[in-house]
């Protein structure tokens, strides 16, 4: 088991690495160490290279996203409730781990498999939303999923001051209102 101070340092390095590497993929390990408030040797002792650190950041992001998917209860809860839970919890994850998942999927085969599994869960949820009439039956599931992803990305990164519950209200209202079943 990791000492509490070592765990705090690792957490600080991962979060600083996520933020700085999202802004500039060529950020040095020294800059990441400085931003994390730790000595450069602390980072090098834990991570042999920037790529190893980036891989750890990707894994941390995937771990967080996995918890969100599990806690949203996408297969059991009513669609609007599950969607709200998902968005409310994934917005902070997106803000905390702003690294680009496309880059992650290109560089890390294990991360790609995990991300594809998570993506399949969201795809199944969108199909469920269509099947249950929460999203119009003629909506293309791939389009609805792309809209959801873009709404989450937009609210997470362009509306920094919006609290997660408010962000979830906005995304759910936009997605289900914009793609919701039409009333007669």
C-alpha positions in Angstrom: 0.0 0.0 0.0 1.2 3.5 -0.9 2.0 6.0 1.9 -0.5 8.8 2.1 2.0 11.5 1.0 3.2 9.3 -1.9 -0.5 8.9 -3.0 -1.1 12.6 -2.8 2.1 13.3 -4.8 1.1 10.8 -7.4 -2.4 12.3 -7.6 -1.0 15.8 -8.0 1.4 14.6 -10.7 -1.4 12.8 -12.7 -3.7 15.8 -12.5 -1.0 18.3 -13.4 0.1 16.0 -16.2 -3.4 15.7 -17.5 -3.9 19.5 -17.6 -0.5 20.4 -19.0 -0.3 17.6 -21.5 -3.8 18.5 -22.8 -2.6 22.0 -23.4 0.8 21.0 -24.9 1.7 17.4 -25.6 5.4 18.2 -25.5 5.3 19.6 -21.9 8.4 18.5 -20.0 8.5 16.2 -17.0 10.1 19.1 -15.1 7.2 21.4 -15.9 4.7 18.8 -14.8 6.7 18.2 -11.5 6.8 22.0 -10.9 3.0 22.3 -11.5 2.4 19.4 -9.2 4.5 20.9 -6.5 7.0 18.0 -6.3 10.6 17.5 -7.2 11.5 16.3 -10.7 13.1 13.2 -9.3 9.8 12.2 -7.7 8.2 12.2 -11.1 11.1 10.3 -12.8 11.2 7.8 -10.0 7.6 6.9 -10.7 7.5 7.4 -14.5 10.3 6.4 -16.8 9.2 8.8 -19.6 6.5 11.3 -20.5 4.8 8.5 -22.4 4.6 6.4 -19.2 3.1 9.4 -17.4 0.6 10.0 -20.2 -0.4 6.3 -20.1 -1.0 6.6 -16.4 -3.1 9.7 -17.0 -5.1 7.9 -19.6 -5.7 5.0 -17.2 -6.8 7.4 -14.4 -9.3 9.0 -16.8 -10.6 5.6 -17.9 -10.9 4.5 -14.2 -12.9 7.6 -13.5 -15.1 7.2 -16.5 -15.7 3.5 -15.6 -17.0 4.6 -12.2 -19.3 7.1 -13.7 -20.8 4.6 -16.1 -21.3 2.1 -13.3 -22.9 4.7 -11.0 -25.2 6.1 -13.6 -27.0 2.7 -13.9 -27.5 3.1 -17.6 -29.3 -0.2 -18.0 -31.5 -0.1 -14.9 -32.5 3.5 -14.1 -35.1 5.3 -16.2 -33.4 6.9 -19.2 -33.7 10.5 -18.1 -32.5 9.7 -14.6 -29.5 7.6 -15.9 -28.7 10.3 -18.4 -28.7 13.0 -15.8 -26.5 10.9 -13.4 -24.1 10.2 -16.3 -23.7 13.8 -17.4 -23.6 15.2 -13.8 -20.7 12.9 -13.0 -18.8 12.8 -16.4 -18.5 16.7 -16.6 -16.1 16.8 -13.6 -14.2 13.9 -15.0 -13.9 15.7 -18.4 -12.7 18.8 -16.6 -10.3 17.0 -14.3 -8.8 14.8 -17.1 -8.9 17.0 -20.2 -6.6 14.8 -22.3 -7.8 13.8 -25.7 -9.1 10.3 -25.8 -8.4 10.0 -29.6 -4.7 10.5 -28.8 -5.0 8.0 -26.0 -6.5 5.4 -28.3 -3.7 5.8 -30.9 -0.9 5.5 -28.4 -2.1 2.9 -25.9 -3.7 -0.4 -27.1 -4.9 -1.3 -23.6 -6.5 2.1 -23.2 -8.1 1.8 -26.7 -9.8 -1.5 -25.7 -11.1 0.0 -22.4 -12.4 3.1 -24.1 -14.1 1.0 -26.8 -15.8 -1.0 -24.1 -17.0 2.2 -22.3 -18.1 3.6 -25.7 -20.2 0.4 -26.3 -22.0 0.9 -23.0 -23.0 4.4 -24.0 -24.0 3.2 -27.5 -26.3 0.6 -25.9 -27.7 3.3 -23.6 -28.6 5.5 -26.6 -30.2 2.5 -28.4 -32.2 1.9 -25.2 -33.3 5.6 -25.1 -34.5 5.2 -28.7 -36.3 1.9 -28.0 -38.1 3.4 -25.0 -39.2 6.5 -26.9 -37.0 9.0 -25.0 -35.3 9.8 -28.3 -37.2 9.7 -31.6 -37.3 6.3 -33.2 -36.1 7.7 -36.5 -32.9 9.2 -34.9 -29.7 7.7 -36.0 -28.1 6.2 -32.9 -24.6 7.2 -34.0 -25.8 10.8 -34.5 -27.6 10.9 -31.1 -24.4 9.6 -29.5 -22.2 12.2 -31.2 -24.6 14.9 -30.1 -24.4 13.6 -26.5 -20.6 13.6 -26.6 -20.4 17.0 -28.1 -22.9 18.5 -25.5 -20.8 17.0 -22.7 -17.6 18.3 -24.1 -19.1 21.7 -24.7 -20.5 22.1 -21.2 -17.4 20.7 -19.6 -14.9 22.9 -21.4 -16.6 26.0 -22.6 -18.8 26.6 -19.6 -16.2 26.2 -16.8 -18.3 27.9 -14.2 -21.4 25.9 -14.7 -21.9 23.4 -11.8 -22.3 19.7 -12.8 -26.0 19.5 -11.8 -26.9 22.6 -13.9 -24.8 21.2 -16.7 -26.6 17.9 -16.5 -30.0 19.8 -16.6 -28.9 21.6 -19.7 -27.5 18.6 -21.6 -30.5 16.3 -20.7 -32.9 19.0 -21.7 -31.1 19.7 -25.0 -30.6 16.1 -25.9 -34.1 14.8 -25.0 -35.8 18.0 -26.1 -33.9 18.2 -29.4 -34.1 14.5 -30.2 -37.0 13.7 -27.9 -40.2 12.0 -29.1 -42.3 14.5 -31.0 -45.7 15.2 -29.5 -48.7 15.2 -31.7 
